[in-house]
Structure formats: C-alpha cells, structure tokens
Amino acid sequence: MNSKIGVLSTVLFFVGLVSYIFVLFGNDSFLIVGVIVSVIGFILALLAEKGMYKKIGLLGNGIILFITIVFPFIVTTFFWNQP
C-alpha cells in the first residue's frame, strides 16, 4: 500500500508541474489547482515507504510549493516593500 502512495505522489507531482506550466503560459486559473495537488502529493510522499518515488514526490512537490508559495512571500515581504 505504501509503495502505491509513493507512485501516487509522483503522479501528483507531474500533474502539479503541468498545471504550473499552464500558469507560466498565462492561464492563472490553474495556479490554485497546482498548489493543492502539490500539497497533497507532498503529504503523501511523507507517508510513502523509502524509495525512488518518495524522493521524486518530496523533491518535486517541495520545489513547486517553494516556487509558488514561499519564494513570492519572501520577495514581496522583504524586497518589494515599496509601492
């Protein structure tokens, strides 16, 4: 069961990656879908058994979450604080 969770986490990473690519092409409606899918994939990767799929799920979903949530928060808070 835990090995299937790792595979599902990796699949959710690729779904999140595709939705983020759509966002980069200008369709902003896919942003929230990509973030939610990446959060679910990251949580599932934490629950998966050790292996390649767990590493892909953790790293991939973590990068997507960093790029979409953490990095914009840091930039707008610390660097872009003037109108």
Secondary structure by P-SEA (a helix, b strand, c coil): caaaaaaaaaaaaaaaaaaaaaaaaccccaaaaaaaaaaaaaaaaaaccccaaaaaaaaaaaaaaaaccaaaaaaaccccccc
